[in-house]
Amino acid sequence: MIKKLTAFFLFNFLFLLLFTGAAYAARAYPNPWIPDSRTERNVHGTYAEGIKFDGLSNAGGTIFIYNATGELVRKVTWSAGHTNTSWDGKNDRSEYVASGVYIWVIKDGGTSSGKIVVIR
């Protein structure tokens, strides 16, 4: 168990160390994402809205979403001229992802990254 936790934290540390330094302030929200949690005004998100990303580069690019073990879960792209997009919380097989921590990496000429928590 200790080895798994150490590997998890080492992976996250290296990811954030390697993929930071973008000139813009991209963010993902709501965080945590608890779709259709039935809270007041669904402040934790809905399935229909997904996880929103804003503050993106106007040039367009790709968001790579990885699970805690480093496996690519999904690629989300956005077009030039837009500064926001969303992820529907699904993997490449159109299945909703499990609860957990996910790491997003934005590539658009620069690189930015962060974490999002999914609670289902």
Biopython code that builds the backbone (N, CA, C, O; Angstrom):
import numpy as np
from Bio.PDB.StructureBuilder import StructureBuilder

atoms = [
    (1, "MET", "N", (0.819, -1.191, 0.000)),
    (1, "MET", "CA", (0.000, 0.000, 0.000)),
    (1, "MET", "C", (0.864, 1.258, 0.000)),
    (1, "MET", "O", (0.580, 2.208, -0.729)),
    (2, "ILE", "N", (1.916, 1.265, 0.813)),
    (2, "ILE", "CA", (2.804, 2.426, 0.894)),
    (2, "ILE", "C", (3.479, 2.656, -0.455)),
    (2, "ILE", "O", (3.618, 3.800, -0.888)),
    (3, "LYS", "N", (3.900, 1.582, -1.125)),
    (3, "LYS", "CA", (4.556, 1.722, -2.423)),
    (3, "LYS", "C", (3.608, 2.334, -3.452)),
    (3, "LYS", "O", (4.019, 3.165, -4.262)),
    (4, "LYS", "N", (2.328, 1.920, -3.420)),
    (4, "LYS", "CA", (1.350, 2.466, -4.360)),
    (4, "LYS", "C", (1.128, 3.948, -4.110)),
    (4, "LYS", "O", (1.064, 4.731, -5.057)),
    (5, "LEU", "N", (1.009, 4.343, -2.849)),
    (5, "LEU", "CA", (0.823, 5.757, -2.517)),
    (5, "LEU", "C", (2.049, 6.571, -2.910)),
    (5, "LEU", "O", (1.917, 7.671, -3.447)),
    (6, "THR", "N", (3.242, 6.039, -2.646)),
    (6, "THR", "CA", (4.467, 6.748, -3.004)),
    (6, "THR", "C", (4.541, 6.931, -4.513)),
    (6, "THR", "O", (4.883, 8.016, -4.986)),
    (7, "ALA", "N", (4.228, 5.893, -5.273)),
    (7, "ALA", "CA", (4.244, 5.990, -6.732)),
    (7, "ALA", "C", (3.219, 7.007, -7.222)),
    (7, "ALA", "O", (3.487, 7.768, -8.152)),
    (8, "PHE", "N", (2.051, 7.019, -6.597)),
    (8, "PHE", "CA", (1.001, 7.968, -6.981)),
    (8, "PHE", "C", (1.474, 9.403, -6.778)),
    (8, "PHE", "O", (1.337, 10.230, -7.679)),
    (9, "PHE", "N", (2.025, 9.706, -5.612)),
    (9, "PHE", "CA", (2.462, 11.066, -5.335)),
    (9, "PHE", "C", (3.679, 11.448, -6.175)),
    (9, "PHE", "O", (3.800, 12.600, -6.591)),
    (10, "LEU", "N", (4.569, 10.512, -6.425)),
    (10, "LEU", "CA", (5.726, 10.793, -7.271)),
    (10, "LEU", "C", (5.271, 11.108, -8.692)),
    (10, "LEU", "O", (5.762, 12.053, -9.309)),
    (11, "PHE", "N", (4.335, 10.319, -9.211)),
    (11, "PHE", "CA", (3.801, 10.567, -10.549)),
    (11, "PHE", "C", (3.191, 11.961, -10.637)),
    (11, "PHE", "O", (3.471, 12.702, -11.579)),
    (12, "ASN", "N", (2.359, 12.322, -9.662)),
    (12, "ASN", "CA", (1.723, 13.640, -9.667)),
    (12, "ASN", "C", (2.739, 14.759, -9.564)),
    (12, "ASN", "O", (2.619, 15.772, -10.253)),
    (13, "PHE", "N", (3.738, 14.591, -8.712)),
    (13, "PHE", "CA", (4.768, 15.614, -8.560)),
    (13, "PHE", "C", (5.520, 15.814, -9.870)),
    (13, "PHE", "O", (5.725, 16.949, -10.298)),
    (14, "LEU", "N", (5.932, 14.722, -10.511)),
    (14, "LEU", "CA", (6.666, 14.834, -11.769)),
    (14, "LEU", "C", (5.813, 15.451, -12.865)),
    (14, "LEU", "O", (6.300, 16.259, -13.655)),
    (15, "PHE", "N", (4.556, 15.076, -12.915)),
    (15, "PHE", "CA", (3.657, 15.645, -13.918)),
    (15, "PHE", "C", (3.552, 17.156, -13.763)),
    (15, "PHE", "O", (3.693, 17.903, -14.732)),
    (16, "LEU", "N", (3.306, 17.592, -12.548)),
    (16, "LEU", "CA", (3.150, 19.030, -12.323)),
    (16, "LEU", "C", (4.466, 19.775, -12.495)),
    (16, "LEU", "O", (4.474, 20.931, -12.919)),
    (17, "LEU", "N", (5.574, 19.126, -12.171)),
    (17, "LEU", "CA", (6.876, 19.747, -12.357)),
    (17, "LEU", "C", (7.193, 19.924, -13.835)),
    (17, "LEU", "O", (7.724, 20.959, -14.237)),
    (18, "LEU", "N", (6.872, 18.921, -14.644)),
    (18, "LEU", "CA", (7.193, 18.959, -16.068)),
    (18, "LEU", "C", (6.229, 19.810, -16.878)),
    (18, "LEU", "O", (6.629, 20.418, -17.871)),
    (19, "PHE", "N", (4.969, 19.863, -16.472)),
    (19, "PHE", "CA", (3.949, 20.508, -17.295)),
    (19, "PHE", "C", (3.345, 21.738, -16.636)),
    (19, "PHE", "O", (2.127, 21.825, -16.481)),
    (20, "THR", "N", (4.174, 22.673, -16.255)),
    (20, "THR", "CA", (3.677, 23.940, -15.732)),
    (20, "THR", "C", (4.395, 25.074, -16.427)),
    (20, "THR", "O", (5.394, 24.867, -17.116)),
    (21, "GLY", "N", (3.876, 26.273, -16.241)),
    (21, "GLY", "CA", (4.565, 27.429, -16.781)),
    (21, "GLY", "C", (3.868, 28.084, -17.951)),
    (21, "GLY", "O", (4.509, 28.847, -18.674)),
    (22, "ALA", "N", (2.613, 27.835, -18.175)),
    (22, "ALA", "CA", (1.903, 28.484, -19.270)),
    (22, "ALA", "C", (1.679, 29.953, -18.941)),
    (22, "ALA", "O", (1.642, 30.337, -17.772)),
    (23, "ALA", "N", (1.529, 30.769, -19.976)),
    (23, "ALA", "CA", (1.388, 32.212, -19.787)),
    (23, "ALA", "C", (-0.063, 32.612, -19.534)),
    (23, "ALA", "O", (-0.341, 33.803, -19.391)),
    (24, "TYR", "N", (-0.970, 31.692, -19.474)),
    (24, "TYR", "CA", (-2.368, 32.000, -19.255)),
    (24, "TYR", "C", (-2.854, 31.207, -18.045)),
    (24, "TYR", "O", (-2.177, 30.288, -17.584)),
    (25, "ALA", "N", (-4.006, 31.560, -17.548)),
    (25, "ALA", "CA", (-4.520, 30.951, -16.320)),
    (25, "ALA", "C", (-5.676, 30.009, -16.623)),
    (25, "ALA", "O", (-6.828, 30.313, -16.316)),
    (26, "ALA", "N", (-5.372, 28.878, -17.219)),
    (26, "ALA", "CA", (-6.419, 27.897, -17.500)),
    (26, "ALA", "C", (-6.904, 27.293, -16.191)),
    (26, "ALA", "O", (-6.133, 27.131, -15.245)),
    (27, "ARG", "N", (-8.186, 26.964, -16.146)),
    (27, "ARG", "CA", (-8.733, 26.320, -14.958)),
    (27, "ARG", "C", (-9.841, 25.360, -15.353)),
    (27, "ARG", "O", (-10.462, 25.492, -16.408)),
    (28, "ALA", "N", (-10.071, 24.392, -14.477)),
    (28, "ALA", "CA", (-11.145, 23.413, -14.664)),
    (28, "ALA", "C", (-12.084, 23.514, -13.465)),
    (28, "ALA", "O", (-11.635, 23.605, -12.322)),
    (29, "TYR", "N", (-13.376, 23.497, -13.729)),
    (29, "TYR", "CA", (-14.355, 23.603, -12.643)),
    (29, "TYR", "C", (-15.666, 22.982, -13.079)),
    (29, "TYR", "O", (-15.888, 22.859, -14.284)),
    (30, "PRO", "N", (-16.546, 22.585, -12.180)),
    (30, "PRO", "CA", (-16.376, 22.630, -10.734)),
    (30, "PRO", "C", (-15.407, 21.555, -10.270)),
    (30, "PRO", "O", (-15.269, 20.509, -10.905)),
    (31, "ASN", "N", (-14.757, 21.815, -9.184)),
    (31, "ASN", "CA", (-13.790, 20.885, -8.631)),
    (31, "ASN", "C", (-14.019, 20.812, -7.132)),
    (31, "ASN", "O", (-13.726, 21.777, -6.426)),
    (32, "PRO", "N", (-14.533, 19.702, -6.623)),
    (32, "PRO", "CA", (-14.771, 18.426, -7.281)),
    (32, "PRO", "C", (-16.017, 18.455, -8.166)),
    (32, "PRO", "O", (-16.926, 19.261, -7.970)),
    (33, "TRP", "N", (-16.029, 17.547, -9.148)),
    (33, "TRP", "CA", (-17.191, 17.400, -10.020)),
    (33, "TRP", "C", (-18.030, 16.262, -9.458)),
    (33, "TRP", "O", (-17.616, 15.103, -9.460)),
    (34, "ILE", "N", (-19.213, 16.614, -8.978)),
    (34, "ILE", "CA", (-20.163, 15.642, -8.434)),
    (34, "ILE", "C", (-21.427, 15.801, -9.271)),
    (34, "ILE", "O", (-22.351, 16.509, -8.869)),
    (35, "PRO", "N", (-21.475, 15.153, -10.424)),
    (35, "PRO", "CA", (-22.582, 15.411, -11.345)),
    (35, "PRO", "C", (-23.943, 15.096, -10.747)),
    (35, "PRO", "O", (-24.147, 14.066, -10.104)),
    (36, "ASP", "N", (-24.871, 16.024, -10.984)),
    (36, "ASP", "CA", (-26.251, 15.877, -10.520)),
    (36, "ASP", "C", (-26.327, 15.511, -9.045)),
    (36, "ASP", "O", (-27.074, 14.620, -8.641)),
    (37, "SER", "N", (-25.532, 16.225, -8.255)),
    (37, "SER", "CA", (-25.469, 15.932, -6.827)),
    (37, "SER", "C", (-26.715, 16.383, -6.076)),
    (37, "SER", "O", (-26.880, 16.082, -4.893)),
    (38, "ARG", "N", (-27.587, 17.103, -6.769)),
    (38, "ARG", "CA", (-28.845, 17.578, -6.187)),
    (38, "ARG", "C", (-28.612, 18.566, -5.043)),
    (38, "ARG", "O", (-29.462, 18.731, -4.168)),
    (39, "THR", "N", (-27.457, 19.214, -5.063)),
    (39, "THR", "CA", (-27.230, 20.268, -4.087)),
    (39, "THR", "C", (-27.905, 21.526, -4.593)),
    (39, "THR", "O", (-28.353, 21.582, -5.739)),
    (40, "GLU", "N", (-27.976, 22.521, -3.749)),
    (40, "GLU", "CA", (-28.601, 23.773, -4.151)),
    (40, "GLU", "C", (-27.931, 24.307, -5.412)),
    (40, "GLU", "O", (-26.723, 24.542, -5.416)),
    (41, "ARG", "N", (-28.690, 24.499, -6.467)),
    (41, "ARG", "CA", (-28.235, 24.998, -7.769)),
    (41, "ARG", "C", (-27.186, 24.104, -8.424)),
    (41, "ARG", "O", (-26.479, 24.552, -9.326)),
    (42, "ASN", "N", (-27.070, 22.839, -7.986)),
    (42, "ASN", "CA", (-26.082, 21.920, -8.560)),
    (42, "ASN", "C", (-24.708, 22.563, -8.678)),
    (42, "ASN", "O", (-24.105, 22.541, -9.751)),
    (43, "VAL", "N", (-24.211, 23.132, -7.594)),
    (43, "VAL", "CA", (-22.935, 23.838, -7.611)),
    (43, "VAL", "C", (-21.754, 22.931, -7.936)),
    (43, "VAL", "O", (-20.664, 23.414, -8.242)),
    (44, "HIS", "N", (-21.966, 21.626, -7.869)),
    (44, "HIS", "CA", (-20.885, 20.700, -8.170)),
    (44, "HIS", "C", (-20.989, 20.126, -9.579)),
    (44, "HIS", "O", (-20.254, 19.200, -9.920)),
    (45, "GLY", "N", (-21.884, 20.657, -10.396)),
    (45, "GLY", "CA", (-21.961, 20.262, -11.790)),
    (45, "GLY", "C", (-23.086, 19.314, -12.118)),
    (45, "GLY", "O", (-23.752, 18.758, -11.245)),
    (46, "THR", "N", (-23.272, 19.151, -13.423)),
    (46, "THR", "CA", (-24.280, 18.226, -13.934)),
    (46, "THR", "C", (-23.670, 17.395, -15.047)),
    (46, "THR", "O", (-22.632, 17.754, -15.605)),
    (47, "TYR", "N", (-24.317, 16.286, -15.368)),
    (47, "TYR", "CA", (-23.859, 15.478, -16.497)),
    (47, "TYR", "C", (-23.941, 16.283, -17.787)),
    (47, "TYR", "O", (-23.064, 16.168, -18.643)),
    (48, "ALA", "N", (-24.969, 17.083, -17.935)),
    (48, "ALA", "CA", (-25.172, 17.846, -19.169)),
    (48, "ALA", "C", (-24.074, 18.888, -19.384)),
    (48, "ALA", "O", (-23.646, 19.111, -20.516)),
    (49, "GLU", "N", (-23.621, 19.521, -18.312)),
    (49, "GLU", "CA", (-22.610, 20.569, -18.442)),
    (49, "GLU", "C", (-21.196, 20.023, -18.471)),
    (49, "GLU", "O", (-20.330, 20.605, -19.124)),
    (50, "GLY", "N", (-20.938, 18.928, -17.786)),
    (50, "GLY", "CA", (-19.599, 18.370, -17.724)),
    (50, "GLY", "C", (-18.654, 19.242, -16.915)),
    (50, "GLY", "O", (-19.079, 20.094, -16.133)),
    (51, "ILE", "N", (-17.369, 19.012, -17.118)),
    (51, "ILE", "CA", (-16.330, 19.783, -16.453)),
    (51, "ILE", "C", (-15.888, 20.867, -17.419)),
    (51, "ILE", "O", (-15.492, 20.576, -18.548)),
    (52, "LYS", "N", (-15.955, 22.103, -16.982)),
    (52, "LYS", "CA", (-15.654, 23.228, -17.861)),
    (52, "LYS", "C", (-14.195, 23.633, -17.727)),
    (52, "LYS", "O", (-13.625, 23.609, -16.636)),
    (53, "PHE", "N", (-13.607, 24.001, -18.845)),
    (53, "PHE", "CA", (-12.258, 24.552, -18.884)),
    (53, "PHE", "C", (-12.362, 25.938, -19.482)),
    (53, "PHE", "O", (-12.980, 26.119, -20.531)),
    (54, "ASP", "N", (-11.760, 26.923, -18.824)),
    (54, "ASP", "CA", (-11.730, 28.256, -19.411)),
    (54, "ASP", "C", (-10.353, 28.868, -19.190)),
    (54, "ASP", "O", (-9.493, 28.279, -18.536)),
    (55, "GLY", "N", (-10.161, 30.050, -19.741)),
    (55, "GLY", "CA", (-8.851, 30.674, -19.699)),
    (55, "GLY", "C", (-7.874, 30.007, -20.653)),
    (55, "GLY", "O", (-6.660, 30.093, -20.469)),
    (56, "LEU", "N", (-8.410, 29.339, -21.681)),
    (56, "LEU", "CA", (-7.578, 28.627, -22.639)),
    (56, "LEU", "C", (-7.016, 29.582, -23.689)),
    (56, "LEU", "O", (-7.512, 30.695, -23.861)),
    (57, "SER", "N", (-5.991, 29.137, -24.377)),
    (57, "SER", "CA", (-5.383, 29.929, -25.429)),
    (57, "SER", "C", (-6.361, 30.126, -26.582)),
    (57, "SER", "O", (-7.090, 29.203, -26.943)),
    (58, "ASN", "N", (-6.379, 31.306, -27.150)),
    (58, "ASN", "CA", (-7.243, 31.631, -28.284)),
    (58, "ASN", "C", (-6.806, 30.906, -29.559)),
    (58, "ASN", "O", (-7.523, 30.926, -30.559)),
    (59, "ALA", "N", (-5.642, 30.271, -29.528)),
    (59, "ALA", "CA", (-5.099, 29.592, -30.708)),
    (59, "ALA", "C", (-5.660, 28.191, -30.911)),
    (59, "ALA", "O", (-5.424, 27.584, -31.955)),
    (60, "GLY", "N", (-6.400, 27.661, -29.934)),
    (60, "GLY", "CA", (-6.894, 26.291, -30.018)),
    (60, "GLY", "C", (-5.852, 25.328, -29.475)),
    (60, "GLY", "O", (-4.697, 25.707, -29.278)),
    (61, "GLY", "N", (-6.248, 24.098, -29.236)),
    (61, "GLY", "CA", (-5.312, 23.110, -28.708)),
    (61, "GLY", "C", (-6.026, 21.858, -28.242)),
    (61, "GLY", "O", (-7.171, 21.594, -28.611)),
    (62, "THR", "N", (-5.316, 21.087, -27.414)),
    (62, "THR", "CA", (-5.832, 19.815, -26.930)),
    (62, "THR", "C", (-5.616, 19.700, -25.435)),
    (62, "THR", "O", (-4.576, 20.098, -24.910)),
    (63, "ILE", "N", (-6.611, 19.150, -24.758)),
    (63, "ILE", "CA", (-6.492, 18.822, -23.334)),
    (63, "ILE", "C", (-6.389, 17.304, -23.244)),
    (63, "ILE", "O", (-7.261, 16.584, -23.732)),
    (64, "PHE", "N", (-5.329, 16.828, -22.623)),
    (64, "PHE", "CA", (-5.138, 15.402, -22.391)),
    (64, "PHE", "C", (-5.528, 15.127, -20.943)),
    (64, "PHE", "O", (-5.036, 15.786, -20.026)),
    (65, "ILE", "N", (-6.408, 14.155, -20.740)),
    (65, "ILE", "CA", (-6.876, 13.831, -19.394)),
    (65, "ILE", "C", (-6.378, 12.430, -19.049)),
    (65, "ILE", "O", (-6.627, 11.467, -19.775)),
    (66, "TYR", "N", (-5.668, 12.338, -17.921)),
    (66, "TYR", "CA", (-5.062, 11.088, -17.469)),
    (66, "TYR", "C", (-5.660, 10.679, -16.134)),
    (66, "TYR", "O", (-6.069, 11.529, -15.342)),
    (67, "ASN", "N", (-5.711, 9.361, -15.884)),
    (67, "ASN", "CA", (-6.131, 8.898, -14.561)),
    (67, "ASN", "C", (-4.916, 8.886, -13.635)),
    (67, "ASN", "O", (-3.816, 9.250, -14.050)),
    (68, "ALA", "N", (-5.108, 8.476, -12.400)),
    (68, "ALA", "CA", (-4.040, 8.522, -11.404)),
    (68, "ALA", "C", (-2.878, 7.584, -11.710)),
    (68, "ALA", "O", (-1.786, 7.765, -11.172)),
    (69, "THR", "N", (-3.092, 6.590, -12.560)),
    (69, "THR", "CA", (-2.002, 5.680, -12.926)),
    (69, "THR", "C", (-1.273, 6.135, -14.187)),
    (69, "THR", "O", (-0.353, 5.461, -14.651)),
    (70, "GLY", "N", (-1.676, 7.265, -14.737)),
    (70, "GLY", "CA", (-0.986, 7.806, -15.905)),
    (70, "GLY", "C", (-1.536, 7.361, -17.241)),
    (70, "GLY", "O", (-0.955, 7.677, -18.279)),
    (71, "GLU", "N", (-2.635, 6.639, -17.242)),
    (71, "GLU", "CA", (-3.237, 6.198, -18.496)),
    (71, "GLU", "C", (-4.058, 7.330, -19.105)),
    (71, "GLU", "O", (-4.792, 8.024, -18.402)),
    (72, "LEU", "N", (-3.927, 7.507, -20.411)),
    (72, "LEU", "CA", (-4.717, 8.524, -21.105)),
    (72, "LEU", "C", (-6.176, 8.091, -21.112)),
    (72, "LEU", "O", (-6.511, 6.998, -21.568)),
    (73, "VAL", "N", (-7.035, 8.961, -20.602)),
    (73, "VAL", "CA", (-8.463, 8.672, -20.522)),
    (73, "VAL", "C", (-9.193, 9.291, -21.705)),
    (73, "VAL", "O", (-10.069, 8.663, -22.298)),
    (74, "ARG", "N", (-8.830, 10.526, -22.047)),
    (74, "ARG", "CA", (-9.560, 11.235, -23.099)),
    (74, "ARG", "C", (-8.751, 12.410, -23.614)),
    (74, "ARG", "O", (-7.968, 13.010, -22.878)),
    (75, "LYS", "N", (-8.946, 12.731, -24.875)),
    (75, "LYS", "CA", (-8.411, 13.954, -25.477)),
    (75, "LYS", "C", (-9.598, 14.848, -25.796)),
    (75, "LYS", "O", (-10.581, 14.401, -26.387)),
    (76, "VAL", "N", (-9.504, 16.107, -25.403)),
    (76, "VAL", "CA", (-10.547, 17.091, -25.692)),
    (76, "VAL", "C", (-9.889, 18.222, -26.454)),
    (76, "VAL", "O", (-8.898, 18.785, -25.989)),
    (77, "THR", "N", (-10.422, 18.567, -27.616)),
    (77, "THR", "CA", (-9.833, 19.646, -28.407)),
    (77, "THR", "C", (-10.768, 20.845, -28.452)),
    (77, "THR", "O", (-11.978, 20.721, -28.267)),
    (78, "TRP", "N", (-10.178, 22.003, -28.702)),
    (78, "TRP", "CA", (-10.976, 23.205, -28.921)),
    (78, "TRP", "C", (-10.362, 23.968, -30.079)),
    (78, "TRP", "O", (-9.161, 23.877, -30.335)),
    (79, "SER", "N", (-11.191, 24.714, -30.769)),
    (79, "SER", "CA", (-10.808, 25.402, -31.998)),
    (79, "SER", "C", (-10.221, 26.772, -31.721)),
    (79, "SER", "O", (-10.471, 27.380, -30.680)),
    (80, "ALA", "N", (-9.433, 27.245, -32.680)),
    (80, "ALA", "CA", (-8.912, 28.608, -32.613)),
    (80, "ALA", "C", (-10.087, 29.576, -32.545)),
    (80, "ALA", "O", (-11.121, 29.363, -33.179)),
    (81, "GLY", "N", (-9.916, 30.630, -31.779)),
    (81, "GLY", "CA", (-10.978, 31.611, -31.622)),
    (81, "GLY", "C", (-11.836, 31.377, -30.395)),
    (81, "GLY", "O", (-12.669, 32.218, -30.056)),
    (82, "HIS", "N", (-11.649, 30.241, -29.718)),
    (82, "HIS", "CA", (-12.402, 29.935, -28.502)),
    (82, "HIS", "C", (-11.443, 29.889, -27.314)),
    (82, "HIS", "O", (-10.280, 29.515, -27.465)),
    (83, "THR", "N", (-11.919, 30.261, -26.162)),
    (83, "THR", "CA", (-11.085, 30.205, -24.957)),
    (83, "THR", "C", (-11.702, 29.325, -23.872)),
    (83, "THR", "O", (-11.285, 29.373, -22.715)),
    (84, "ASN", "N", (-12.705, 28.517, -24.254)),
    (84, "ASN", "CA", (-13.282, 27.590, -23.289)),
    (84, "ASN", "C", (-13.794, 26.343, -24.003)),
    (84, "ASN", "O", (-14.058, 26.357, -25.205)),
    (85, "THR", "N", (-13.924, 25.276, -23.240)),
    (85, "THR", "CA", (-14.469, 24.013, -23.733)),
    (85, "THR", "C", (-14.921, 23.223, -22.512)),
    (85, "THR", "O", (-14.832, 23.715, -21.387)),
    (86, "SER", "N", (-15.405, 22.006, -22.723)),
    (86, "SER", "CA", (-15.795, 21.173, -21.585)),
    (86, "SER", "C", (-15.500, 19.710, -21.884)),
    (86, "SER", "O", (-15.395, 19.300, -23.040)),
    (87, "TRP", "N", (-15.371, 18.942, -20.821)),
    (87, "TRP", "CA", (-15.193, 17.493, -20.889)),
    (87, "TRP", "C", (-16.436, 16.877, -20.280)),
    (87, "TRP", "O", (-16.842, 17.256, -19.181)),
    (88, "ASP", "N", (-17.042, 15.938, -20.974)),
    (88, "ASP", "CA", (-18.297, 15.334, -20.514)),
    (88, "ASP", "C", (-18.113, 14.283, -19.421)),
    (88, "ASP", "O", (-19.090, 13.669, -18.993)),
    (89, "GLY", "N", (-16.884, 14.065, -18.964)),
    (89, "GLY", "CA", (-16.640, 13.092, -17.902)),
    (89, "GLY", "C", (-16.588, 11.668, -18.402)),
    (89, "GLY", "O", (-16.667, 10.726, -17.613)),
    (90, "LYS", "N", (-16.452, 11.499, -19.721)),
    (90, "LYS", "CA", (-16.412, 10.158, -20.306)),
    (90, "LYS", "C", (-15.017, 9.853, -20.848)),
    (90, "LYS", "O", (-14.234, 10.749, -21.162)),
    (91, "ASN", "N", (-14.738, 8.547, -20.946)),
    (91, "ASN", "CA", (-13.480, 8.118, -21.551)),
    (91, "ASN", "C", (-13.667, 7.989, -23.064)),
    (91, "ASN", "O", (-14.714, 8.353, -23.599)),
    (92, "ASP", "N", (-12.650, 7.470, -23.744)),
    (92, "ASP", "CA", (-12.729, 7.335, -25.208)),
    (92, "ASP", "C", (-13.750, 6.303, -25.674)),
    (92, "ASP", "O", (-14.093, 6.267, -26.856)),
    (93, "ARG", "N", (-14.241, 5.460, -24.759)),
    (93, "ARG", "CA", (-15.272, 4.472, -25.095)),
    (93, "ARG", "C", (-16.670, 4.980, -24.744)),
    (93, "ARG", "O", (-17.627, 4.206, -24.727)),
    (94, "SER", "N", (-16.786, 6.273, -24.465)),
    (94, "SER", "CA", (-18.056, 6.931, -24.108)),
    (94, "SER", "C", (-18.665, 6.409, -22.819)),
    (94, "SER", "O", (-19.885, 6.435, -22.653)),
    (95, "GLU", "N", (-17.819, 5.930, -21.898)),
    (95, "GLU", "CA", (-18.277, 5.484, -20.573)),
    (95, "GLU", "C", (-17.883, 6.550, -19.556)),
    (95, "GLU", "O", (-16.795, 7.120, -19.641)),
    (96, "TYR", "N", (-18.758, 6.817, -18.602)),
    (96, "TYR", "CA", (-18.400, 7.759, -17.551)),
    (96, "TYR", "C", (-17.228, 7.202, -16.748)),
    (96, "TYR", "O", (-17.187, 6.012, -16.438)),
    (97, "VAL", "N", (-16.284, 8.067, -16.417)),
    (97, "VAL", "CA", (-15.115, 7.632, -15.663)),
    (97, "VAL", "C", (-15.493, 7.375, -14.215)),
    (97, "VAL", "O", (-16.507, 7.875, -13.728)),
    (98, "ALA", "N", (-14.677, 6.598, -13.537)),
    (98, "ALA", "CA", (-14.908, 6.274, -12.128)),
    (98, "ALA", "C", (-14.513, 7.459, -11.247)),
    (98, "ALA", "O", (-13.833, 8.385, -11.689)),
    (99, "SER", "N", (-14.948, 7.404, -10.013)),
    (99, "SER", "CA", (-14.518, 8.410, -9.045)),
    (99, "SER", "C", (-13.009, 8.356, -8.903)),
    (99, "SER", "O", (-12.409, 7.284, -8.968)),
    (100, "GLY", "N", (-12.399, 9.514, -8.710)),
    (100, "GLY", "CA", (-10.960, 9.549, -8.515)),
    (100, "GLY", "C", (-10.364, 10.891, -8.897)),
    (100, "GLY", "O", (-11.077, 11.845, -9.209)),
    (101, "VAL", "N", (-9.046, 10.941, -8.865)),
    (101, "VAL", "CA", (-8.301, 12.145, -9.235)),
    (101, "VAL", "C", (-7.852, 11.992, -10.674)),
    (101, "VAL", "O", (-7.329, 10.948, -11.062)),
    (102, "TYR", "N", (-8.056, 13.026, -11.459)),
    (102, "TYR", "CA", (-7.650, 13.037, -12.861)),
    (102, "TYR", "C", (-6.742, 14.236, -13.100)),
    (102, "TYR", "O", (-6.949, 15.311, -12.538)),
    (103, "ILE", "N", (-5.754, 14.037, -13.926)),
    (103, "ILE", "CA", (-4.791, 15.085, -14.237)),
    (103, "ILE", "C", (-5.047, 15.554, -15.660)),
    (103, "ILE", "O", (-5.151, 14.739, -16.577)),
    (104, "TRP", "N", (-5.148, 16.860, -15.844)),
    (104, "TRP", "CA", (-5.337, 17.409, -17.184)),
    (104, "TRP", "C", (-4.084, 18.166, -17.582)),
    (104, "TRP", "O", (-3.483, 18.891, -16.790)),
    (105, "VAL", "N", (-3.713, 17.969, -18.841)),
    (105, "VAL", "CA", (-2.542, 18.644, -19.411)),
    (105, "VAL", "C", (-2.997, 19.324, -20.689)),
    (105, "VAL", "O", (-3.532, 18.677, -21.589)),
    (106, "ILE", "N", (-2.783, 20.627, -20.765)),
    (106, "ILE", "CA", (-3.173, 21.402, -21.937)),
    (106, "ILE", "C", (-1.951, 21.635, -22.804)),
    (106, "ILE", "O", (-0.916, 22.101, -22.326)),
    (107, "LYS", "N", (-2.077, 21.308, -24.085)),
    (107, "LYS", "CA", (-1.015, 21.560, -25.066)),
    (107, "LYS", "C", (-1.595, 22.454, -26.153)),
    (107, "LYS", "O", (-2.548, 22.089, -26.841)),
    (108, "ASP", "N", (-1.007, 23.615, -26.290)),
    (108, "ASP", "CA", (-1.487, 24.572, -27.290)),
    (108, "ASP", "C", (-0.358, 25.511, -27.706)),
    (108, "ASP", "O", (-0.579, 26.701, -27.927)),
    (109, "GLY", "N", (0.827, 24.977, -27.808)),
    (109, "GLY", "CA", (2.002, 25.793, -28.053)),
    (109, "GLY", "C", (2.755, 25.986, -26.748)),
    (109, "GLY", "O", (3.985, 26.026, -26.736)),
    (110, "GLY", "N", (2.019, 26.104, -25.649)),
    (110, "GLY", "CA", (2.552, 26.089, -24.294)),
    (110, "GLY", "C", (1.972, 24.888, -23.593)),
    (110, "GLY", "O", (1.273, 24.080, -24.204)),
    (111, "THR", "N", (2.257, 24.767, -22.317)),
    (111, "THR", "CA", (1.721, 23.643, -21.570)),
    (111, "THR", "C", (1.258, 24.112, -20.199)),
    (111, "THR", "O", (1.924, 24.915, -19.545)),
    (112, "SER", "N", (0.114, 23.604, -19.777)),
    (112, "SER", "CA", (-0.434, 23.887, -18.458)),
    (112, "SER", "C", (-1.041, 22.600, -17.935)),
    (112, "SER", "O", (-1.417, 21.733, -18.723)),
    (113, "SER", "N", (-1.146, 22.457, -16.613)),
    (113, "SER", "CA", (-1.727, 21.236, -16.074)),
    (113, "SER", "C", (-2.399, 21.512, -14.742)),
    (113, "SER", "O", (-2.200, 22.561, -14.129)),
    (114, "GLY", "N", (-3.202, 20.546, -14.308)),
    (114, "GLY", "CA", (-3.878, 20.642, -13.028)),
    (114, "GLY", "C", (-4.569, 19.336, -12.721)),
    (114, "GLY", "O", (-4.444, 18.361, -13.463)),
    (115, "LYS", "N", (-5.297, 19.323, -11.625)),
    (115, "LYS", "CA", (-6.013, 18.121, -11.186)),
    (115, "LYS", "C", (-7.492, 18.430, -11.065)),
    (115, "LYS", "O", (-7.890, 19.566, -10.805)),
    (116, "ILE", "N", (-8.293, 17.405, -11.258)),
    (116, "ILE", "CA", (-9.740, 17.514, -11.056)),
    (116, "ILE", "C", (-10.176, 16.242, -10.313)),
    (116, "ILE", "O", (-9.678, 15.150, -10.587)),
    (117, "VAL", "N", (-11.084, 16.398, -9.398)),
    (117, "VAL", "CA", (-11.614, 15.258, -8.646)),
    (117, "VAL", "C", (-13.017, 14.959, -9.151)),
    (117, "VAL", "O", (-13.852, 15.855, -9.269)),
    (118, "VAL", "N", (-13.265, 13.688, -9.447)),
    (118, "VAL", "CA", (-14.591, 13.238, -9.878)),
    (118, "VAL", "C", (-15.143, 12.361, -8.755)),
    (118, "VAL", "O", (-14.502, 11.408, -8.312)),
    (119, "ILE", "N", (-16.342, 12.707, -8.310)),
    (119, "ILE", "CA", (-17.026, 11.916, -7.281)),
    (119, "ILE", "C", (-18.384, 11.522, -7.852)),
    (119, "ILE", "O", (-19.223, 12.382, -8.120)),
    (120, "ARG", "N", (-18.596, 10.217, -8.038)),
    (120, "ARG", "CA", (-19.859, 9.731, -8.610)),
    (120, "ARG", "C", (-20.591, 8.882, -7.611)),
    (120, "ARG", "O", (-21.676, 8.380, -7.905)),
]
sb = StructureBuilder()
sb.init_structure("model")
sb.init_model(0)
sb.init_chain("A")
sb.init_seg("    ")
for serial, (resi, resn, name, xyz) in enumerate(atoms, 1):
    if name == "N":
        sb.init_residue(resn, " ", resi, " ")
    sb.init_atom(name, np.array(xyz, "f"), 0.0, 1.0, " ", f" {name:<3s}", serial, name[0])
structure = sb.get_structure()
